[in-house]
Amino acid sequence: MAKRFLNYQVFTKAMKIFIILTALFVSNLGNAQKYSFPKEVNFYGDLQADNFEGSNFGLHDSFFPIGWSSDGKFAYIKETANEAGMYFIGLYIQNVITDKIIAKKVYPIEEDGADDIQSLGIWEKHYSTFERLLSKHNISSKHSPQLIKKKTFEIADIKYAVKLESKRDKLDGMNYFGAITHAKIYLTSKKLGTKRVYSYKEIELPNMLDINIVGYFKSPWENRIIIVSEEVGRGYEGPPHVHGFILTGAHLLDGFK
């Protein structure tokens, strides 16, 4: 009799645990965030891939910001272009503290056929994969990222300026296209000081024809921004050149000297 009672207690306890876990699972399903396809942010101007004689002749990567996590991660969709006509669309999650891509899922356009080269089509087809990855890294799209196109700005009564330094070494006459060999980006503040947030060096096969500061995105939870820069890479055989972007994280209070 005592054994039956003990078994009943074990069964009852196991059922309670099962009910609690089931309730938590259902609750998480109900609270799981649904993500909409993000709007494209264009900071390249009116580039035209078929305007061979125009000053706006060029290709560009497309950029669709999704959102932030509360611990310094930023997610976006990127449609990569190149002069060979190959396109890739992918989800990227960047650790804005280290500027490393910590997760990505990329799909070639060819997978969806020559007639479907829309980012939205890739998003819808692979949404479950994208959703799992975004949820895993606690990305929220409730605060839609807004690009502030300013190099000088004020946040919490502190004034900041983003400064760019670049250099084009001749490399003993081997830098045929006058490409950039060194570039540095600084975040400065009269109150806090200066810190370098980005550094580039290429003295063997420099390919960066230009770099410019576009603006920044501000985290809704932290004293942190992402500085957006436009870079121009030389086309494999010359024009059209490919315009891309560089995302550089910067804390607004730490690391200044």
Buried (B, 14 or more C-beta within 10 A) or exposed (E): EEEEEEEEEEEEEEEEEEEEEEEEEEEEEEEEEEBEBBEEBEBBEEBBBEEEEEEEBBBBBBBBBBBBBEEBBBBBBBBBBBBEEEBBBBBBBBBBBEBEEEBEBEBEBEEBEEEEBBBEBBBEBBEEEBBEBBBEBEBBBEEEBEBBEBBEBEBEEBEBBBBBEBEBBEBEEEBEEEBBBBBBBBBBBEEBEBBBBBEBEBEEEBBBBBBBBBBBBBBBEBBBBBBBBBBBBBBEEEEBBBBBBBBBBBBBEEBBE
